[in-house]
């Protein structure tokens, strides 16, 4: 009697294990695809979308910090490198993070890394090279997100910070 059930139990266990593995592998891509689509709704690919200061009414990401100004760019390097120029914001913490399509962090730079200068990054895949003057950042997938965060403290400095961050660019070569 037990032998009759052994194969279906083992087969069911293998199917469950396979489904579990597939879910683990697919989840990061699905989450990043949803994020890129959300950013894409706010602007074209390879161009920054600048968010207003976060309030309870306008949250576009889960649990954003209300004292950070955000800018995001959904990038695609399939047709060539994408150049990211992030303008420094004097006397304020800022950072730029590059995430690939699997949610892996490809690079992070901040005001502390650049010592008050602009961050100049060239997002490239394996067959591409960075133009002179740009730090190459190899991405494992053609698509992903660039996220700029700037500390806005006090809140009254937002208009000045917003004017500076809007000089940052994300563009295909």
C-alpha positions as MATLAB code, in Angstrom:
seq = 'XXXXXXXXXXXXXXXXXXXXXXXXXXXXXXXXXXXXXXXXXXXXXXXXXXXXXXXXXXXXXXXXXXXXXXXXXXXXXXXXXXXXXXXXXXXXXXXXXXXXXXXXXXXXXXXXXXXXXXXXXXXXXXXXXXXXXXXXXXXXXXXXXXXXXXXXXXXXXXXXXXXXXXXXXXXXX';
ca = [
       0.000    0.000    0.000;
       2.775    2.455    0.923;
       4.688    1.801   -2.309;
       1.715    2.916   -4.324;
       1.912    6.383   -2.704;
       5.698    6.733   -2.689;
       6.049    7.974   -6.285;
       3.240   10.584   -6.070;
       4.623   11.888   -2.752;
       8.173   12.179   -4.129;
       6.909   13.715   -7.392;
       4.767   16.214   -5.466;
       7.741   17.133   -3.275;
       9.948   17.700   -6.328;
       7.297   19.873   -7.992;
       6.906   21.900   -4.786;
      10.682   22.314   -4.506;
      10.893   23.395   -8.151;
       8.080   25.922   -7.686;
       9.771   27.284   -4.568;
      13.082   27.724   -6.432;
      11.354   29.362   -9.398;
       9.618   31.798   -7.050;
      12.916   32.679   -5.361;
      14.562   33.327   -8.712;
      11.674   35.261  -10.276;
      10.717   37.506   -7.355;
      13.609   40.024   -7.641;
      12.980   40.459  -11.375;
       9.248   40.886  -10.856;
       9.737   43.468   -8.105;
      12.263   45.442  -10.144;
      10.054   45.266  -13.234;
       7.184   46.743  -11.208;
       9.464   49.515   -9.919;
      10.798   50.281  -13.419;
       7.243   50.390  -14.782;
       6.223   52.793  -12.017;
       9.223   55.037  -12.781;
       8.503   54.665  -16.511;
       4.976   55.970  -15.949;
       6.546   59.204  -14.684;
       8.964   59.694  -17.554;
      10.802   58.070  -20.455;
      13.630   55.566  -20.115;
      17.151   56.963  -19.567;
      15.854   60.194  -18.070;
      15.435   61.261  -14.448;
      11.972   61.665  -12.957;
      12.081   64.110  -10.045;
       9.685   63.460   -7.172;
       8.157   66.137   -4.987;
       8.830   65.942   -1.267;
       7.119   62.890    0.174;
       3.834   63.204    2.005;
       1.315   60.562    3.050;
      -0.749   61.458   -0.032;
       1.952   61.103   -2.705;
       4.051   58.071   -1.755;
       5.303   56.341   -4.904;
       7.562   53.886   -3.085;
       7.019   51.902    0.065;
       7.959   53.783    3.214;
       9.953   56.653    1.693;
      11.772   58.970    4.054;
       9.918   62.286    4.363;
      13.210   64.194    4.699;
      14.764   62.903    1.465;
      14.288   64.275   -2.036;
      14.270   61.488   -4.629;
      15.023   61.289   -8.337;
      14.876   58.035  -10.305;
      15.880   56.910  -13.774;
      14.863   53.613  -15.377;
      17.894   52.846  -17.554;
      18.498   50.592  -20.534;
      22.069   50.032  -21.800;
      21.096   47.650  -24.646;
      21.766   50.338  -27.282;
      24.827   51.877  -25.630;
      26.184   53.221  -22.350;
      23.986   55.389  -20.157;
      25.747   58.390  -18.632;
      24.683   59.486  -15.160;
      25.802   62.921  -13.965;
      24.742   63.749  -10.407;
      25.236   67.332   -9.333;
      26.617   67.827   -5.825;
      24.429   69.533   -3.253;
      26.708   71.596   -0.989;
      26.376   70.991    2.750;
      23.784   68.214    2.311;
      24.123   64.458    2.258;
      23.309   62.941   -1.123;
      23.820   59.559   -2.742;
      23.289   57.835   -6.064;
      22.615   54.093   -6.207;
      22.547   51.850   -9.274;
      20.357   48.728   -9.146;
      20.232   46.122  -11.911;
      17.163   44.216  -13.089;
      17.661   41.609  -10.366;
      17.741   44.280   -7.609;
      21.495   43.796   -7.119;
      23.411   46.966   -6.257;
      25.927   47.730   -9.016;
      27.299   50.921   -7.419;
      26.717   53.520   -4.716;
      28.396   56.912   -4.587;
      27.766   59.736   -2.135;
      28.966   63.230   -1.336;
      31.590   61.618    0.893;
      32.975   59.525   -1.982;
      33.145   62.422   -4.456;
      34.437   64.953   -1.891;
      32.002   67.622   -3.039;
      32.317   66.968   -6.764;
      29.755   65.609   -9.190;
      29.358   61.852   -9.612;
      30.001   60.937  -13.262;
      29.101   57.314  -13.924;
      28.841   55.395  -17.199;
      26.535   52.398  -16.952;
      27.893   49.761  -19.322;
      27.314   46.116  -20.117;
      30.060   43.604  -20.897;
      30.600   44.748  -24.507;
      30.696   48.501  -23.867;
      33.286   51.007  -22.673;
      32.889   54.198  -20.688;
      33.657   57.536  -22.337;
      36.585   59.546  -20.998;
      35.803   61.366  -17.770;
      33.257   58.815  -16.595;
      33.691   56.061  -14.034;
      32.546   52.771  -15.584;
      29.862   50.851  -13.698;
      29.325   47.348  -15.093;
      25.731   46.223  -14.857;
      24.845   42.559  -15.127;
      21.578   43.248  -16.956;
      20.666   45.798  -19.617;
      17.921   47.352  -17.511;
      17.718   48.712  -13.991;
      17.237   51.816  -11.860;
      19.327   54.786  -10.805;
      18.148   56.384   -7.558;
      19.318   59.735   -6.177;
      18.566   60.599   -2.552;
      19.254   64.026   -1.041;
      18.757   64.932    2.611;
      16.498   67.973    2.869;
      17.038   69.536    6.275;
      15.574   71.941    7.057;
      12.537   71.549    4.795;
      12.782   75.205    3.765;
      15.889   74.301    1.690;
      13.895   72.096   -0.715;
      13.488   74.730   -3.480;
      17.263   75.288   -3.604;
      18.013   71.556   -3.475;
      15.376   70.856   -6.125;
      16.969   73.363   -8.517;
      20.378   71.688   -8.071;
      19.136   68.090   -8.388;
      17.258   68.918  -11.595;
      20.667   69.574  -13.206;
      21.462   65.873  -12.769;
      21.106   63.824  -15.950;
      20.662   60.221  -17.033;
      21.056   59.828  -20.790;
      21.959   57.304  -23.458;
      25.158   57.963  -25.399;
];
